[in-house]
Amino acid sequence: MEQHSEAMALKPFPDEGGPKVAVLGGGVAGMSAAHELIERGFRVAVFEKQPELCGGKARSLPVPVGGPSGNCPDVRGEQGYLPGEHGFRFFPRFYKHITDTMSRIPFGDGHVIDNLVDTTRVQLSIYGKESIEVPARFPRDESDFEKILQDLMSDLPAEMGLEQGELDFFVERLWQVYSSCDARREEIYETMGWWEFVDADNKSKGYQKFLAEGLTRSLVAANAHLANAHVEGDIGLALILDMITPGPSTDRVLNGPTNEVWLRPWLEHLQKSGVSYQFDRHIDRIVCSPHKGRPGGDIEAVHMSDAAGNTYVLDDADYHVAALPAEKMATLLDDGILQADSSLAGIKEIGTSYVEWMNGIQFFLKEDVPLAHGHTIYLDSPWALTSISQQQFWADHNLADFGDGYVKGVISVDISNWHQPGNTTGKPAKYCTSEEIKTEVWEELKRSHALDETPLSDDMLYCWFLDPDITREQFLRAVPEGVAPDTDPPISENAEPLFVAYLNTWRLRPQAFTQISNFFLASDYVRTFTSVATMEAANEAARRAVNGIIQRSGHRASLCRLWNVTAPDFAFVFRLEDHYRYYRGLPWKGPSRLARAVTEVVARGGRVTKVARRALTRS
């Protein structure tokens, strides 16, 4: 991109008000930071690279005509173009930060939070068998965990290949993560691979495929061989528990396209509240003046450009929040920034070595096929597919009103494994053309649902749309014969990969505050309770950055609330007991009868049952 030599000065802040904060990046983290800041009396400007769509990876995408990203017609309907997605959105019950923010975004007579609707089923699809829909209940102790998984697994086919005792062992591993203290998880499990933690090498192929890899990778896009047991256990378990918990707000999805029912109303609310949100602003350089002979420094200016080659400089912000993904932030860390705060060097390694792909493809159908009233996990899929049939949740958004009117349903699919060869193409997704990706995924869906009440067929498919972040034309070539895919450069590029917390990555992850006096970080790679790269983590990181600004500025405002989403109240006693053991050099043993009894009292609102009283007496 050709740039003009003379930079234009940006003056986005009103003349009067609180401290001026520049938010670099307008995705979920940036918008969350802007929301919290503007509510607390700061002057806020957001700078986003996209030409017209806010929300980063969460945004909807107007489906274009044909080309490498699909074959849908370039037609606007009553409600616009067909709604494409980077990937489907879902909101597990443990999400607290992002849903709290959604409850403060006006929408019609209510708020955006009202646009979340419950799913009621989790569907497990296996080749050659009818899909299974799993009901479950919330666990209170280890026996409940075991019962849930036994219920989940009891109807699965014998071909799954689990050997006797393996399910019990896996339950114990899950319970160990759940009841271990924070220090044990952060210092021991962080450096231990999930594959090793669940002893997958010494278990059956069925155990490895369905338990060690399938259930977790489909949910958190992590390789079981490389993911650490801390995050994989904490978040993977939280997701599984939430998705199978009965009652309201178990696992929620939006009741329409993301832009329509969440992001556009959010942007409008921020702008009406006084936030300056500028599109087409690419962050090119962050100028830091480091202190001499000691850590610390100050951000003096931010240089930007637009798609037309115009250049800009912002030099009058009091504080700066970098709400940029790791791979982008890594390119901006020059010697001045690293001299001021050497702890930020870990971002470079994160941005180059610890990002994976989790992107979506949509299949627009001539008829609506609900599949299940919730998400489907394809346990046999080499590409770790998950899907949801969305029209059933879009009561006020009829797909026939989009595009040319022929679409009646849409199945949105996330692809989480881009390295494993597919069953149809024989190639990893990274080596496939867009058409090959479409073919592989569609064949996987048809095969997995072949024995269901409404199987998928080719005559149902009207058109398809692949996330345009996946590009490949300039890389297109055949994989050389005899060369392993992972040793040969891929033909695809991903404009927006996903940070994945692999083994021992916590040490690389920075806090939201830095040693640079006016510089803060808000992104999903920042250290948070949530740990894994999600909208929830991005929102939590933004709150932490805002709290840092409030503290450093002395601005009179309340701090943003934080929730430890991986530590439910009833696990406190178990973890406290393990904390005592850990700091005496003792291994995890499992909760005592006393801890179980106290937890039962807590879980039942303080009522001591006969079982609890008996356990307390014996302990």
ChimeraX attribute file (.defattr): number of C-alpha atoms within 10 A of each C-alpha:
attribute: neighborCount
match mode: 1-to-1
recipient: residues
	/A:1	9
	/A:2	11
	/A:3	13
	/A:4	13
	/A:5	10
	/A:6	10
	/A:7	15
	/A:8	15
	/A:9	13
	/A:10	15
	/A:11	13
	/A:12	19
	/A:13	20
	/A:14	14
	/A:15	9
	/A:16	8
	/A:17	11
	/A:18	18
	/A:19	19
	/A:20	22
	/A:21	26
	/A:22	26
	/A:23	28
	/A:24	25
	/A:25	30
	/A:26	29
	/A:27	29
	/A:28	28
	/A:29	34
	/A:30	31
	/A:31	28
	/A:32	28
	/A:33	30
	/A:34	31
	/A:35	25
	/A:36	21
	/A:37	27
	/A:38	19
	/A:39	14
	/A:40	18
	/A:41	16
	/A:42	21
	/A:43	25
	/A:44	30
	/A:45	26
	/A:46	24
	/A:47	22
	/A:48	25
	/A:49	22
	/A:50	19
	/A:51	12
	/A:52	9
	/A:53	20
	/A:54	26
	/A:55	24
	/A:56	22
	/A:57	18
	/A:58	20
	/A:59	24
	/A:60	23
	/A:61	20
	/A:62	17
	/A:63	27
	/A:64	20
	/A:65	15
	/A:66	14
	/A:67	12
	/A:68	18
	/A:69	22
	/A:70	22
	/A:71	17
	/A:72	21
	/A:73	17
	/A:74	15
	/A:75	15
	/A:76	16
	/A:77	15
	/A:78	12
	/A:79	15
	/A:80	14
	/A:81	22
	/A:82	29
	/A:83	23
	/A:84	27
	/A:85	28
	/A:86	26
	/A:87	22
	/A:88	26
	/A:89	16
	/A:90	19
	/A:91	24
	/A:92	21
	/A:93	19
	/A:94	24
	/A:95	23
	/A:96	20
	/A:97	25
	/A:98	20
	/A:99	19
	/A:100	13
	/A:101	17
	/A:102	21
	/A:103	14
	/A:104	15
	/A:105	20
	/A:106	17
	/A:107	18
	/A:108	8
	/A:109	7
	/A:110	12
	/A:111	18
	/A:112	22
	/A:113	20
	/A:114	16
	/A:115	20
	/A:116	21
	/A:117	20
	/A:118	21
	/A:119	22
	/A:120	23
	/A:121	22
	/A:122	23
	/A:123	22
	/A:124	22
	/A:125	26
	/A:126	23
	/A:127	19
	/A:128	13
	/A:129	16
	/A:130	17
	/A:131	23
	/A:132	19
	/A:133	18
	/A:134	17
	/A:135	16
	/A:136	18
	/A:137	16
	/A:138	15
	/A:139	14
	/A:140	15
	/A:141	16
	/A:142	19
	/A:143	11
	/A:144	13
	/A:145	20
	/A:146	20
	/A:147	15
	/A:148	22
	/A:149	15
	/A:150	14
	/A:151	14
	/A:152	18
	/A:153	15
	/A:154	10
	/A:155	11
	/A:156	16
	/A:157	13
	/A:158	10
	/A:159	11
	/A:160	17
	/A:161	14
	/A:162	20
	/A:163	13
	/A:164	9
	/A:165	8
	/A:166	16
	/A:167	17
	/A:168	13
	/A:169	14
	/A:170	20
	/A:171	19
	/A:172	17
	/A:173	16
	/A:174	20
	/A:175	20
	/A:176	18
	/A:177	23
	/A:178	23
	/A:179	26
	/A:180	26
	/A:181	24
	/A:182	20
	/A:183	15
	/A:184	20
	/A:185	22
	/A:186	17
	/A:187	13
	/A:188	14
	/A:189	23
	/A:190	24
	/A:191	18
	/A:192	20
	/A:193	23
	/A:194	28
	/A:195	20
	/A:196	17
	/A:197	20
	/A:198	23
	/A:199	16
	/A:200	22
	/A:201	12
	/A:202	10
	/A:203	14
	/A:204	15
	/A:205	16
	/A:206	19
	/A:207	23
	/A:208	20
	/A:209	18
	/A:210	18
	/A:211	19
	/A:212	25
	/A:213	21
	/A:214	23
	/A:215	19
	/A:216	23
	/A:217	24
	/A:218	26
	/A:219	20
	/A:220	21
	/A:221	26
	/A:222	28
	/A:223	24
	/A:224	23
	/A:225	17
	/A:226	17
	/A:227	27
	/A:228	30
	/A:229	31
	/A:230	30
	/A:231	28
	/A:232	28
	/A:233	25
	/A:234	20
	/A:235	22
	/A:236	22
	/A:237	20
	/A:238	20
	/A:239	22
	/A:240	16
	/A:241	22
	/A:242	22
	/A:243	27
	/A:244	21
	/A:245	22
	/A:246	17
	/A:247	12
	/A:248	12
	/A:249	19
	/A:250	22
	/A:251	29
	/A:252	22
	/A:253	23
	/A:254	23
	/A:255	22
	/A:256	23
	/A:257	22
	/A:258	22
	/A:259	21
	/A:260	17
	/A:261	20
	/A:262	25
	/A:263	25
	/A:264	16
	/A:265	18
	/A:266	26
	/A:267	21
	/A:268	15
	/A:269	17
	/A:270	22
	/A:271	17
	/A:272	10
	/A:273	13
	/A:274	19
	/A:275	24
	/A:276	20
	/A:277	21
	/A:278	18
	/A:279	18
	/A:280	17
	/A:281	23
	/A:282	19
	/A:283	23
	/A:284	17
	/A:285	16
	/A:286	20
	/A:287	18
	/A:288	24
	/A:289	16
	/A:290	21
	/A:291	14
	/A:292	10
	/A:293	8
	/A:294	10
	/A:295	14
	/A:296	21
	/A:297	23
	/A:298	20
	/A:299	22
	/A:300	17
	/A:301	17
	/A:302	21
	/A:303	20
	/A:304	23
	/A:305	23
	/A:306	20
	/A:307	15
	/A:308	11
	/A:309	13
	/A:310	17
	/A:311	22
	/A:312	22
	/A:313	20
	/A:314	18
	/A:315	16
	/A:316	17
	/A:317	22
	/A:318	19
	/A:319	21
	/A:320	25
	/A:321	27
	/A:322	24
	/A:323	31
	/A:324	24
	/A:325	23
	/A:326	25
	/A:327	22
	/A:328	17
	/A:329	19
	/A:330	19
	/A:331	14
	/A:332	15
	/A:333	19
	/A:334	14
	/A:335	13
	/A:336	18
	/A:337	24
	/A:338	18
	/A:339	23
	/A:340	25
	/A:341	18
	/A:342	15
	/A:343	16
	/A:344	21
	/A:345	19
	/A:346	17
	/A:347	24
	/A:348	19
	/A:349	17
	/A:350	22
	/A:351	20
	/A:352	14
	/A:353	13
	/A:354	20
	/A:355	20
	/A:356	20
	/A:357	23
	/A:358	23
	/A:359	26
	/A:360	24
	/A:361	28
	/A:362	28
	/A:363	25
	/A:364	25
	/A:365	22
	/A:366	18
	/A:367	15
	/A:368	18
	/A:369	19
	/A:370	17
	/A:371	22
	/A:372	21
	/A:373	18
	/A:374	24
	/A:375	25
	/A:376	23
	/A:377	22
	/A:378	26
	/A:379	24
	/A:380	18
	/A:381	24
	/A:382	21
	/A:383	25
	/A:384	24
	/A:385	26
	/A:386	25
	/A:387	25
	/A:388	27
	/A:389	23
	/A:390	27
	/A:391	21
	/A:392	20
	/A:393	22
	/A:394	16
	/A:395	10
	/A:396	9
	/A:397	17
	/A:398	16
	/A:399	27
	/A:400	17
	/A:401	18
	/A:402	20
	/A:403	22
	/A:404	18
	/A:405	16
	/A:406	15
	/A:407	23
	/A:408	19
	/A:409	24
	/A:410	28
	/A:411	21
	/A:412	25
	/A:413	26
	/A:414	26
	/A:415	23
	/A:416	24
	/A:417	25
	/A:418	21
	/A:419	18
	/A:420	17
	/A:421	18
	/A:422	21
	/A:423	15
	/A:424	14
	/A:425	14
	/A:426	12
	/A:427	19
	/A:428	21
	/A:429	27
	/A:430	25
	/A:431	27
	/A:432	26
	/A:433	20
	/A:434	25
	/A:435	16
	/A:436	16
	/A:437	22
	/A:438	21
	/A:439	15
	/A:440	21
	/A:441	23
	/A:442	22
	/A:443	16
	/A:444	22
	/A:445	23
	/A:446	16
	/A:447	19
	/A:448	25
	/A:449	22
	/A:450	20
	/A:451	17
	/A:452	15
	/A:453	10
	/A:454	11
	/A:455	14
	/A:456	21
	/A:457	14
	/A:458	10
	/A:459	9
	/A:460	17
	/A:461	17
	/A:462	19
	/A:463	17
	/A:464	24
	/A:465	30
	/A:466	26
	/A:467	23
	/A:468	23
	/A:469	17
	/A:470	22
	/A:471	19
	/A:472	19
	/A:473	13
	/A:474	9
	/A:475	13
	/A:476	14
	/A:477	13
	/A:478	10
	/A:479	16
	/A:480	9
	/A:481	7
	/A:482	6
	/A:483	9
	/A:484	9
	/A:485	18
	/A:486	12
	/A:487	7
	/A:488	11
	/A:489	11
	/A:490	20
	/A:491	19
	/A:492	20
	/A:493	16
	/A:494	17
	/A:495	12
	/A:496	21
	/A:497	20
	/A:498	24
	/A:499	26
	/A:500	27
	/A:501	29
	/A:502	28
	/A:503	20
	/A:504	21
	/A:505	18
	/A:506	21
	/A:507	11
	/A:508	18
	/A:509	22
	/A:510	18
	/A:511	18
	/A:512	26
	/A:513	22
	/A:514	20
	/A:515	18
	/A:516	21
	/A:517	18
	/A:518	23
	/A:519	24
	/A:520	25
	/A:521	28
	/A:522	33
	/A:523	31
	/A:524	30
	/A:525	32
	/A:526	28
	/A:527	21
	/A:528	25
	/A:529	17
	/A:530	27
	/A:531	25
	/A:532	27
	/A:533	20
	/A:534	22
	/A:535	25
	/A:536	26
	/A:537	26
	/A:538	31
	/A:539	31
	/A:540	34
	/A:541	33
	/A:542	34
	/A:543	26
	/A:544	26
	/A:545	31
	/A:546	28
	/A:547	23
	/A:548	20
	/A:549	26
	/A:550	20
	/A:551	14
	/A:552	13
	/A:553	15
	/A:554	9
	/A:555	14
	/A:556	11
	/A:557	14
	/A:558	11
	/A:559	16
	/A:560	18
	/A:561	12
	/A:562	15
	/A:563	15
	/A:564	14
	/A:565	20
	/A:566	20
	/A:567	18
	/A:568	12
	/A:569	12
	/A:570	19
	/A:571	21
	/A:572	18
	/A:573	20
	/A:574	21
	/A:575	23
	/A:576	17
	/A:577	20
	/A:578	25
	/A:579	19
	/A:580	12
	/A:581	17
	/A:582	17
	/A:583	11
	/A:584	9
	/A:585	8
	/A:586	11
	/A:587	12
	/A:588	17
	/A:589	12
	/A:590	18
	/A:591	21
	/A:592	13
	/A:593	16
	/A:594	20
	/A:595	22
	/A:596	22
	/A:597	24
	/A:598	21
	/A:599	22
	/A:600	20
	/A:601	17
	/A:602	17
	/A:603	14
	/A:604	13
	/A:605	9
	/A:606	11
	/A:607	11
	/A:608	16
	/A:609	13
	/A:610	10
	/A:611	10
	/A:612	20
	/A:613	14
	/A:614	14
	/A:615	17
	/A:616	16
	/A:617	10
	/A:618	9
	/A:619	10
